[in-house]
Amino acid sequence: MSDLTPAETARLAARAGLPLADARHTDVAAVANHIHSVVSVLRDLDFGDTAPASTYRAEEGVRHVAG
C-alpha cells in the first residue's frame, strides 16, 4: 500500500462519517501512514513458537518471567 495523501485521508474520513477540518488533513495522513508502517513491521514478525494468548492468565500482583 502506498502512503495516503492528505486528500485521500480527507475523503476516507468523510466516507467513514468523520469529516476533518482542512488544517488536519496533512497531520492525520502522516499519523495514518506511521501506524501503517508500524503494523507492517509487526506483520513480518515470526510468532511461530509463541503460545496463543489464551494460554496466559492475568493474576493480580503476580509477574511471570519467561525463562
N, CA, C and O atoms as a Maestro MAE file, in Angstrom:
{
 s_m_m2io_version
 :::
 2.0.0
}

f_m_ct {
 s_m_title
 :::
 protein
 m_atom[268] {
  # First column is atom index #
  i_m_mmod_type
  r_m_x_coord
  r_m_y_coord
  r_m_z_coord
  i_m_residue_number
  s_m_chain_name
  s_m_pdb_residue_name
  s_m_pdb_atom_name
  i_m_atomic_number
  :::
  1 25 0.846 -1.191 0.000 1 A "MET " " N  " 7
  2 3 0.000 0.000 0.000 1 A "MET " " CA " 6
  3 2 0.882 1.242 0.000 1 A "MET " " C  " 6
  4 15 1.840 1.330 0.769 1 A "MET " " O  " 8
  5 25 0.564 2.183 -0.848 2 A "SER " " N  " 7
  6 3 1.327 3.423 -0.879 2 A "SER " " CA " 6
  7 2 0.795 4.355 0.209 2 A "SER " " C  " 6
  8 15 -0.295 4.160 0.746 2 A "SER " " O  " 8
  9 25 1.587 5.355 0.509 3 A "ASP " " N  " 7
  10 3 1.191 6.308 1.544 3 A "ASP " " CA " 6
  11 2 -0.102 7.028 1.169 3 A "ASP " " C  " 6
  12 15 -0.345 7.343 0.004 3 A "ASP " " O  " 8
  13 25 -0.918 7.276 2.179 4 A "LEU " " N  " 7
  14 3 -2.129 8.067 1.969 4 A "LEU " " CA " 6
  15 2 -1.762 9.530 1.803 4 A "LEU " " C  " 6
  16 15 -0.915 10.053 2.528 4 A "LEU " " O  " 8
  17 25 -2.385 10.171 0.872 5 A "THR " " N  " 7
  18 3 -2.201 11.614 0.712 5 A "THR " " CA " 6
  19 2 -3.199 12.323 1.613 5 A "THR " " C  " 6
  20 15 -4.176 11.715 2.052 5 A "THR " " O  " 8
  21 25 -2.969 13.596 1.894 6 A "PRO " " N  " 7
  22 3 -3.952 14.342 2.692 6 A "PRO " " CA " 6
  23 2 -5.349 14.335 2.064 6 A "PRO " " C  " 6
  24 15 -6.348 14.250 2.778 6 A "PRO " " O  " 8
  25 25 -5.422 14.423 0.738 7 A "ALA " " N  " 7
  26 3 -6.729 14.412 0.063 7 A "ALA " " CA " 6
  27 2 -7.428 13.063 0.233 7 A "ALA " " C  " 6
  28 15 -8.631 13.010 0.487 7 A "ALA " " O  " 8
  29 25 -6.667 11.972 0.092 8 A "GLU " " N  " 7
  30 3 -7.252 10.645 0.287 8 A "GLU " " CA " 6
  31 2 -7.717 10.461 1.727 8 A "GLU " " C  " 6
  32 15 -8.770 9.877 1.982 8 A "GLU " " O  " 8
  33 25 -6.926 10.961 2.655 9 A "THR " " N  " 7
  34 3 -7.277 10.864 4.063 9 A "THR " " CA " 6
  35 2 -8.589 11.595 4.335 9 A "THR " " C  " 6
  36 15 -9.454 11.078 5.042 9 A "THR " " O  " 8
  37 25 -8.738 12.779 3.785 10 A "ALA " " N  " 7
  38 3 -9.968 13.555 3.970 10 A "ALA " " CA " 6
  39 2 -11.162 12.821 3.374 10 A "ALA " " C  " 6
  40 15 -12.232 12.773 3.981 10 A "ALA " " O  " 8
  41 25 -10.981 12.249 2.187 11 A "ARG " " N  " 7
  42 3 -12.063 11.520 1.523 11 A "ARG " " CA " 6
  43 2 -12.475 10.295 2.342 11 A "ARG " " C  " 6
  44 15 -13.664 10.054 2.548 11 A "ARG " " O  " 8
  45 25 -11.491 9.525 2.806 12 A "LEU " " N  " 7
  46 3 -11.801 8.326 3.591 12 A "LEU " " CA " 6
  47 2 -12.440 8.672 4.932 12 A "LEU " " C  " 6
  48 15 -13.356 7.983 5.381 12 A "LEU " " O  " 8
  49 25 -11.966 9.726 5.563 13 A "ALA " " N  " 7
  50 3 -12.547 10.152 6.837 13 A "ALA " " CA " 6
  51 2 -14.004 10.582 6.645 13 A "ALA " " C  " 6
  52 15 -14.869 10.229 7.447 13 A "ALA " " O  " 8
  53 25 -14.266 11.334 5.596 14 A "ALA " " N  " 7
  54 3 -15.634 11.776 5.321 14 A "ALA " " CA " 6
  55 2 -16.527 10.572 5.027 14 A "ALA " " C  " 6
  56 15 -17.675 10.520 5.469 14 A "ALA " " O  " 8
  57 25 -15.997 9.615 4.286 15 A "ARG " " N  " 7
  58 3 -16.763 8.401 3.962 15 A "ARG " " CA " 6
  59 2 -17.110 7.621 5.226 15 A "ARG " " C  " 6
  60 15 -18.166 6.993 5.298 15 A "ARG " " O  " 8
  61 25 -16.223 7.659 6.226 16 A "ALA " " N  " 7
  62 3 -16.450 6.971 7.492 16 A "ALA " " CA " 6
  63 2 -17.308 7.795 8.445 16 A "ALA " " C  " 6
  64 15 -17.594 7.357 9.560 16 A "ALA " " O  " 8
  65 25 -17.724 8.995 8.011 17 A "GLY " " N  " 7
  66 3 -18.541 9.849 8.868 17 A "GLY " " CA " 6
  67 2 -17.733 10.667 9.854 17 A "GLY " " C  " 6
  68 15 -18.257 11.133 10.866 17 A "GLY " " O  " 8
  69 25 -16.448 10.840 9.553 18 A "LEU " " N  " 7
  70 3 -15.547 11.603 10.425 18 A "LEU " " CA " 6
  71 2 -14.910 12.748 9.650 18 A "LEU " " C  " 6
  72 15 -13.704 12.734 9.407 18 A "LEU " " O  " 8
  73 25 -15.699 13.731 9.263 19 A "PRO " " N  " 7
  74 3 -15.131 14.833 8.481 19 A "PRO " " CA " 6
  75 2 -14.027 15.560 9.259 19 A "PRO " " C  " 6
  76 15 -14.143 15.802 10.461 19 A "PRO " " O  " 8
  77 25 -12.970 15.895 8.545 20 A "LEU " " N  " 7
  78 3 -11.829 16.580 9.151 20 A "LEU " " CA " 6
  79 2 -11.760 18.024 8.684 20 A "LEU " " C  " 6
  80 15 -12.090 18.346 7.543 20 A "LEU " " O  " 8
  81 25 -11.328 18.876 9.581 21 A "ALA " " N  " 7
  82 3 -11.049 20.263 9.196 21 A "ALA " " CA " 6
  83 2 -9.876 20.256 8.213 21 A "ALA " " C  " 6
  84 15 -8.969 19.433 8.340 21 A "ALA " " O  " 8
  85 25 -9.887 21.144 7.261 22 A "ASP " " N  " 7
  86 3 -8.833 21.194 6.242 22 A "ASP " " CA " 6
  87 2 -7.433 21.228 6.848 22 A "ASP " " C  " 6
  88 15 -6.507 20.635 6.295 22 A "ASP " " O  " 8
  89 25 -7.271 21.901 7.958 23 A "ALA " " N  " 7
  90 3 -5.957 22.044 8.583 23 A "ALA " " CA " 6
  91 2 -5.427 20.728 9.144 23 A "ALA " " C  " 6
  92 15 -4.235 20.628 9.435 23 A "ALA " " O  " 8
  93 25 -6.270 19.725 9.301 24 A "ARG " " N  " 7
  94 3 -5.856 18.456 9.912 24 A "ARG " " CA " 6
  95 2 -5.518 17.371 8.900 24 A "ARG " " C  " 6
  96 15 -4.969 16.337 9.283 24 A "ARG " " O  " 8
  97 25 -5.823 17.568 7.630 25 A "HIS " " N  " 7
  98 3 -5.623 16.517 6.626 25 A "HIS " " CA " 6
  99 2 -4.181 16.011 6.594 25 A "HIS " " C  " 6
  100 15 -3.947 14.802 6.593 25 A "HIS " " O  " 8
  101 25 -3.240 16.906 6.569 26 A "THR " " N  " 7
  102 3 -1.826 16.521 6.474 26 A "THR " " CA " 6
  103 2 -1.376 15.766 7.716 26 A "THR " " C  " 6
  104 15 -0.696 14.745 7.604 26 A "THR " " O  " 8
  105 25 -1.743 16.250 8.894 27 A "ASP " " N  " 7
  106 3 -1.332 15.593 10.138 27 A "ASP " " CA " 6
  107 2 -1.949 14.207 10.275 27 A "ASP " " C  " 6
  108 15 -1.272 13.259 10.674 27 A "ASP " " O  " 8
  109 25 -3.223 14.089 9.948 28 A "VAL " " N  " 7
  110 3 -3.889 12.791 10.054 28 A "VAL " " CA " 6
  111 2 -3.301 11.809 9.046 28 A "VAL " " C  " 6
  112 15 -3.135 10.631 9.362 28 A "VAL " " O  " 8
  113 25 -2.990 12.263 7.863 29 A "ALA " " N  " 7
  114 3 -2.355 11.394 6.865 29 A "ALA " " CA " 6
  115 2 -1.003 10.903 7.371 29 A "ALA " " C  " 6
  116 15 -0.673 9.727 7.214 29 A "ALA " " O  " 8
  117 25 -0.227 11.785 7.971 30 A "ALA " " N  " 7
  118 3 1.089 11.400 8.492 30 A "ALA " " CA " 6
  119 2 0.954 10.355 9.600 30 A "ALA " " C  " 6
  120 15 1.714 9.387 9.629 30 A "ALA " " O  " 8
  121 25 0.007 10.536 10.500 31 A "VAL " " N  " 7
  122 3 -0.203 9.582 11.591 31 A "VAL " " CA " 6
  123 2 -0.674 8.236 11.027 31 A "VAL " " C  " 6
  124 15 -0.180 7.186 11.437 31 A "VAL " " O  " 8
  125 25 -1.616 8.265 10.100 32 A "ALA " " N  " 7
  126 3 -2.109 7.019 9.495 32 A "ALA " " CA " 6
  127 2 -0.980 6.280 8.781 32 A "ALA " " C  " 6
  128 15 -0.890 5.056 8.872 32 A "ALA " " O  " 8
  129 25 -0.137 6.996 8.088 33 A "ASN " " N  " 7
  130 3 0.987 6.366 7.398 33 A "ASN " " CA " 6
  131 2 1.986 5.773 8.388 33 A "ASN " " C  " 6
  132 15 2.539 4.701 8.146 33 A "ASN " " O  " 8
  133 25 2.215 6.459 9.486 34 A "HIS " " N  " 7
  134 3 3.124 5.940 10.519 34 A "HIS " " CA " 6
  135 2 2.555 4.658 11.136 34 A "HIS " " C  " 6
  136 15 3.275 3.672 11.290 34 A "HIS " " O  " 8
  137 25 1.279 4.670 11.484 35 A "ILE " " N  " 7
  138 3 0.642 3.479 12.056 35 A "ILE " " CA " 6
  139 2 0.740 2.315 11.070 35 A "ILE " " C  " 6
  140 15 1.037 1.188 11.467 35 A "ILE " " O  " 8
  141 25 0.495 2.581 9.809 36 A "HIS " " N  " 7
  142 3 0.589 1.526 8.802 36 A "HIS " " CA " 6
  143 2 2.004 0.958 8.732 36 A "HIS " " C  " 6
  144 15 2.171 -0.254 8.594 36 A "HIS " " O  " 8
  145 25 3.014 1.802 8.823 37 A "SER " " N  " 7
  146 3 4.392 1.315 8.752 37 A "SER " " CA " 6
  147 2 4.734 0.449 9.962 37 A "SER " " C  " 6
  148 15 5.456 -0.539 9.826 37 A "SER " " O  " 8
  149 25 4.229 0.803 11.141 38 A "VAL " " N  " 7
  150 3 4.475 0.006 12.347 38 A "VAL " " CA " 6
  151 2 3.766 -1.344 12.243 38 A "VAL " " C  " 6
  152 15 4.356 -2.380 12.549 38 A "VAL " " O  " 8
  153 25 2.520 -1.334 11.817 39 A "VAL " " N  " 7
  154 3 1.771 -2.582 11.679 39 A "VAL " " CA " 6
  155 2 2.422 -3.484 10.629 39 A "VAL " " C  " 6
  156 15 2.442 -4.704 10.789 39 A "VAL " " O  " 8
  157 25 2.941 -2.903 9.582 40 A "SER " " N  " 7
  158 3 3.618 -3.691 8.546 40 A "SER " " CA " 6
  159 2 4.817 -4.441 9.123 40 A "SER " " C  " 6
  160 15 5.059 -5.592 8.760 40 A "SER " " O  " 8
  161 25 5.563 -3.802 10.010 41 A "VAL " " N  " 7
  162 3 6.705 -4.458 10.645 41 A "VAL " " CA " 6
  163 2 6.213 -5.609 11.521 41 A "VAL " " C  " 6
  164 15 6.811 -6.685 11.521 41 A "VAL " " O  " 8
  165 25 5.138 -5.394 12.259 42 A "LEU " " N  " 7
  166 3 4.606 -6.451 13.121 42 A "LEU " " CA " 6
  167 2 4.131 -7.646 12.304 42 A "LEU " " C  " 6
  168 15 4.282 -8.789 12.735 42 A "LEU " " O  " 8
  169 25 3.566 -7.396 11.143 43 A "ARG " " N  " 7
  170 3 3.097 -8.492 10.291 43 A "ARG " " CA " 6
  171 2 4.248 -9.363 9.798 43 A "ARG " " C  " 6
  172 15 4.045 -10.537 9.488 43 A "ARG " " O  " 8
  173 25 5.444 -8.805 9.722 44 A "ASP " " N  " 7
  174 3 6.603 -9.550 9.234 44 A "ASP " " CA " 6
  175 2 7.260 -10.415 10.316 44 A "ASP " " C  " 6
  176 15 8.110 -11.249 10.004 44 A "ASP " " O  " 8
  177 25 6.878 -10.225 11.574 45 A "LEU " " N  " 7
  178 3 7.488 -10.990 12.657 45 A "LEU " " CA " 6
  179 2 6.993 -12.432 12.647 45 A "LEU " " C  " 6
  180 15 5.841 -12.703 12.309 45 A "LEU " " O  " 8
  181 25 7.876 -13.352 13.022 46 A "ASP " " N  " 7
  182 3 7.530 -14.765 13.088 46 A "ASP " " CA " 6
  183 2 7.138 -15.109 14.523 46 A "ASP " " C  " 6
  184 15 7.976 -15.110 15.425 46 A "ASP " " O  " 8
  185 25 5.873 -15.396 14.715 47 A "PHE " " N  " 7
  186 3 5.372 -15.755 16.037 47 A "PHE " " CA " 6
  187 2 5.103 -17.260 16.121 47 A "PHE " " C  " 6
  188 15 4.288 -17.699 16.932 47 A "PHE " " O  " 8
  189 25 5.781 -18.046 15.292 48 A "GLY " " N  " 7
  190 3 5.544 -19.479 15.216 48 A "GLY " " CA " 6
  191 2 5.677 -20.220 16.528 48 A "GLY " " C  " 6
  192 15 4.915 -21.154 16.777 48 A "GLY " " O  " 8
  193 25 6.618 -19.837 17.379 49 A "ASP " " N  " 7
  194 3 6.817 -20.528 18.658 49 A "ASP " " CA " 6
  195 2 6.119 -19.839 19.823 49 A "ASP " " C  " 6
  196 15 6.296 -20.235 20.975 49 A "ASP " " O  " 8
  197 25 5.346 -18.834 19.537 50 A "THR " " N  " 7
  198 3 4.655 -18.096 20.588 50 A "THR " " CA " 6
  199 2 3.320 -18.767 20.885 50 A "THR " " C  " 6
  200 15 2.518 -19.025 19.988 50 A "THR " " O  " 8
  201 25 3.107 -19.042 22.168 51 A "ALA " " N  " 7
  202 3 1.842 -19.670 22.574 51 A "ALA " " CA " 6
  203 2 0.694 -18.691 22.382 51 A "ALA " " C  " 6
  204 15 0.887 -17.480 22.484 51 A "ALA " " O  " 8
  205 25 -0.501 -19.208 22.105 52 A "PRO " " N  " 7
  206 3 -1.652 -18.312 21.947 52 A "PRO " " CA " 6
  207 2 -1.957 -17.576 23.248 52 A "PRO " " C  " 6
  208 15 -1.670 -18.071 24.338 52 A "PRO " " O  " 8
  209 25 -2.537 -16.402 23.118 53 A "ALA " " N  " 7
  210 3 -2.839 -15.577 24.286 53 A "ALA " " CA " 6
  211 2 -3.739 -16.297 25.279 53 A "ALA " " C  " 6
  212 15 -3.692 -15.999 26.473 53 A "ALA " " O  " 8
  213 25 -4.551 -17.231 24.819 54 A "SER " " N  " 7
  214 3 -5.471 -17.934 25.721 54 A "SER " " CA " 6
  215 2 -4.740 -18.823 26.729 54 A "SER " " C  " 6
  216 15 -5.353 -19.298 27.685 54 A "SER " " O  " 8
  217 25 -3.430 -19.055 26.529 55 A "THR " " N  " 7
  218 3 -2.687 -19.883 27.479 55 A "THR " " CA " 6
  219 2 -2.167 -19.082 28.668 55 A "THR " " C  " 6
  220 15 -1.637 -19.661 29.616 55 A "THR " " O  " 8
  221 25 -2.308 -17.781 28.631 56 A "TYR " " N  " 7
  222 3 -1.838 -16.929 29.716 56 A "TYR " " CA " 6
  223 2 -3.004 -16.489 30.592 56 A "TYR " " C  " 6
  224 15 -4.099 -16.225 30.096 56 A "TYR " " O  " 8
  225 25 -2.762 -16.411 31.901 57 A "ARG " " N  " 7
  226 3 -3.788 -15.909 32.814 57 A "ARG " " CA " 6
  227 2 -3.211 -14.720 33.568 57 A "ARG " " C  " 6
  228 15 -2.127 -14.797 34.146 57 A "ARG " " O  " 8
  229 25 -3.939 -13.644 33.550 58 A "ALA " " N  " 7
  230 3 -3.509 -12.465 34.297 58 A "ALA " " CA " 6
  231 2 -3.895 -12.654 35.761 58 A "ALA " " C  " 6
  232 15 -5.061 -12.887 36.077 58 A "ALA " " O  " 8
  233 25 -2.930 -12.553 36.635 59 A "GLU " " N  " 7
  234 3 -3.174 -12.663 38.065 59 A "GLU " " CA " 6
  235 2 -2.696 -11.387 38.731 59 A "GLU " " C  " 6
  236 15 -1.574 -10.936 38.501 59 A "GLU " " O  " 8
  237 25 -3.536 -10.822 39.539 60 A "GLU " " N  " 7
  238 3 -3.207 -9.560 40.187 60 A "GLU " " CA " 6
  239 2 -2.000 -9.746 41.090 60 A "GLU " " C  " 6
  240 15 -1.972 -10.650 41.925 60 A "GLU " " O  " 8
  241 25 -1.008 -8.891 40.918 61 A "GLY " " N  " 7
  242 3 0.160 -8.888 41.774 61 A "GLY " " CA " 6
  243 2 1.193 -9.960 41.443 61 A "GLY " " C  " 6
  244 15 2.179 -10.091 42.169 61 A "GLY " " O  " 8
  245 25 1.004 -10.721 40.391 62 A "VAL " " N  " 7
  246 3 1.964 -11.772 40.032 62 A "VAL " " CA " 6
  247 2 2.566 -11.433 38.682 62 A "VAL " " C  " 6
  248 15 1.864 -11.132 37.717 62 A "VAL " " O  " 8
  249 25 3.876 -11.490 38.646 63 A "ARG " " N  " 7
  250 3 4.577 -11.208 37.396 63 A "ARG " " CA " 6
  251 2 5.291 -12.459 36.950 63 A "ARG " " C  " 6
  252 15 6.118 -13.000 37.684 63 A "ARG " " O  " 8
  253 25 4.983 -12.924 35.759 64 A "HIS " " N  " 7
  254 3 5.624 -14.122 35.206 64 A "HIS " " CA " 6
  255 2 6.755 -13.707 34.291 64 A "HIS " " C  " 6
  256 15 6.589 -12.857 33.416 64 A "HIS " " O  " 8
  257 25 7.906 -14.319 34.505 65 A "VAL " " N  " 7
  258 3 9.053 -14.019 33.673 65 A "VAL " " CA " 6
  259 2 9.404 -15.284 32.892 65 A "VAL " " C  " 6
  260 15 9.603 -16.351 33.472 65 A "VAL " " O  " 8
  261 25 9.477 -15.148 31.586 66 A "ALA " " N  " 7
  262 3 9.831 -16.303 30.757 66 A "ALA " " CA " 6
  263 2 11.273 -16.672 31.021 66 A "ALA " " C  " 6
  264 15 12.117 -15.798 31.219 66 A "ALA " " O  " 8
  265 25 11.555 -17.944 31.026 67 A "GLY " " N  " 7
  266 3 12.929 -18.315 31.273 67 A "GLY " " CA " 6
  267 2 13.235 -19.695 31.081 67 A "GLY " " C  " 6
  268 15 14.381 -20.105 31.268 67 A "GLY " " O  " 8
  :::
 }
 m_bond[267] {
  # First column is bond index #
  i_m_from
  i_m_to
  i_m_order
  :::
  1 1 2 1
  2 2 3 1
  3 3 4 2
  4 3 5 1
  5 5 6 1
  6 6 7 1
  7 7 8 2
  8 7 9 1
  9 9 10 1
  10 10 11 1
  11 11 12 2
  12 11 13 1
  13 13 14 1
  14 14 15 1
  15 15 16 2
  16 15 17 1
  17 17 18 1
  18 18 19 1
  19 19 20 2
  20 19 21 1
  21 21 22 1
  22 22 23 1
  23 23 24 2
  24 23 25 1
  25 25 26 1
  26 26 27 1
  27 27 28 2
  28 27 29 1
  29 29 30 1
  30 30 31 1
  31 31 32 2
  32 31 33 1
  33 33 34 1
  34 34 35 1
  35 35 36 2
  36 35 37 1
  37 37 38 1
  38 38 39 1
  39 39 40 2
  40 39 41 1
  41 41 42 1
  42 42 43 1
  43 43 44 2
  44 43 45 1
  45 45 46 1
  46 46 47 1
  47 47 48 2
  48 47 49 1
  49 49 50 1
  50 50 51 1
  51 51 52 2
  52 51 53 1
  53 53 54 1
  54 54 55 1
  55 55 56 2
  56 55 57 1
  57 57 58 1
  58 58 59 1
  59 59 60 2
  60 59 61 1
  61 61 62 1
  62 62 63 1
  63 63 64 2
  64 63 65 1
  65 65 66 1
  66 66 67 1
  67 67 68 2
  68 67 69 1
  69 69 70 1
  70 70 71 1
  71 71 72 2
  72 71 73 1
  73 73 74 1
  74 74 75 1
  75 75 76 2
  76 75 77 1
  77 77 78 1
  78 78 79 1
  79 79 80 2
  80 79 81 1
  81 81 82 1
  82 82 83 1
  83 83 84 2
  84 83 85 1
  85 85 86 1
  86 86 87 1
  87 87 88 2
  88 87 89 1
  89 89 90 1
  90 90 91 1
  91 91 92 2
  92 91 93 1
  93 93 94 1
  94 94 95 1
  95 95 96 2
  96 95 97 1
  97 97 98 1
  98 98 99 1
  99 99 100 2
  100 99 101 1
  101 101 102 1
  102 102 103 1
  103 103 104 2
  104 103 105 1
  105 105 106 1
  106 106 107 1
  107 107 108 2
  108 107 109 1
  109 109 110 1
  110 110 111 1
  111 111 112 2
  112 111 113 1
  113 113 114 1
  114 114 115 1
  115 115 116 2
  116 115 117 1
  117 117 118 1
  118 118 119 1
  119 119 120 2
  120 119 121 1
  121 121 122 1
  122 122 123 1
  123 123 124 2
  124 123 125 1
  125 125 126 1
  126 126 127 1
  127 127 128 2
  128 127 129 1
  129 129 130 1
  130 130 131 1
  131 131 132 2
  132 131 133 1
  133 133 134 1
  134 134 135 1
  135 135 136 2
  136 135 137 1
  137 137 138 1
  138 138 139 1
  139 139 140 2
  140 139 141 1
  141 141 142 1
  142 142 143 1
  143 143 144 2
  144 143 145 1
  145 145 146 1
  146 146 147 1
  147 147 148 2
  148 147 149 1
  149 149 150 1
  150 150 151 1
  151 151 152 2
  152 151 153 1
  153 153 154 1
  154 154 155 1
  155 155 156 2
  156 155 157 1
  157 157 158 1
  158 158 159 1
  159 159 160 2
  160 159 161 1
  161 161 162 1
  162 162 163 1
  163 163 164 2
  164 163 165 1
  165 165 166 1
  166 166 167 1
  167 167 168 2
  168 167 169 1
  169 169 170 1
  170 170 171 1
  171 171 172 2
  172 171 173 1
  173 173 174 1
  174 174 175 1
  175 175 176 2
  176 175 177 1
  177 177 178 1
  178 178 179 1
  179 179 180 2
  180 179 181 1
  181 181 182 1
  182 182 183 1
  183 183 184 2
  184 183 185 1
  185 185 186 1
  186 186 187 1
  187 187 188 2
  188 187 189 1
  189 189 190 1
  190 190 191 1
  191 191 192 2
  192 191 193 1
  193 193 194 1
  194 194 195 1
  195 195 196 2
  196 195 197 1
  197 197 198 1
  198 198 199 1
  199 199 200 2
  200 199 201 1
  201 201 202 1
  202 202 203 1
  203 203 204 2
  204 203 205 1
  205 205 206 1
  206 206 207 1
  207 207 208 2
  208 207 209 1
  209 209 210 1
  210 210 211 1
  211 211 212 2
  212 211 213 1
  213 213 214 1
  214 214 215 1
  215 215 216 2
  216 215 217 1
  217 217 218 1
  218 218 219 1
  219 219 220 2
  220 219 221 1
  221 221 222 1
  222 222 223 1
  223 223 224 2
  224 223 225 1
  225 225 226 1
  226 226 227 1
  227 227 228 2
  228 227 229 1
  229 229 230 1
  230 230 231 1
  231 231 232 2
  232 231 233 1
  233 233 234 1
  234 234 235 1
  235 235 236 2
  236 235 237 1
  237 237 238 1
  238 238 239 1
  239 239 240 2
  240 239 241 1
  241 241 242 1
  242 242 243 1
  243 243 244 2
  244 243 245 1
  245 245 246 1
  246 246 247 1
  247 247 248 2
  248 247 249 1
  249 249 250 1
  250 250 251 1
  251 251 252 2
  252 251 253 1
  253 253 254 1
  254 254 255 1
  255 255 256 2
  256 255 257 1
  257 257 258 1
  258 258 259 1
  259 259 260 2
  260 259 261 1
  261 261 262 1
  262 262 263 1
  263 263 264 2
  264 263 265 1
  265 265 266 1
  266 266 267 1
  267 267 268 2
  :::
 }
}
